Amino acid sequence: MTRYLMGDGTVVDTENATQTWEEGTHWDGRHYISLATGTAGHHQTLFRSRKGRYFLEHSSSWQSTPPTAEWVCHHAAIFWLVANDHEIPEDLLELAESISE
């Protein structure tokens, strides 16, 4: 469980999320590389809050870098899900159809 104070003053708790998606990775022969960040040391996890808003948690393999979180719009959530090889959740399907060809 991690709590974050968001830029708009809202407090989110990852434990209360209704859904969580881990970043996709690929093996480069030496490290697992994040599909979300393109690096081995920086990571992202997407969450849907219990009120239906999406937020990204940014974390790092480096001990001196604390995790952070930010709200993302539905478009950004769709792009993140597609880039990380996840299915689009039902609440975003209609919007996903309008932005893909």
Beta strands, then each sheet from edge to edge (+ up, - down):
strand 1: 3-5
strand 2: 11-13
strand 3: 19-22
strand 4: 25-27
strand 5: 32-34
strand 6: 42-48
strand 7: 54-60
strand 8: 68-72
sheet 1: 1+ 2-
sheet 2: 3+ 6- 7+ 8-
sheet 3: 4+ 5-
end
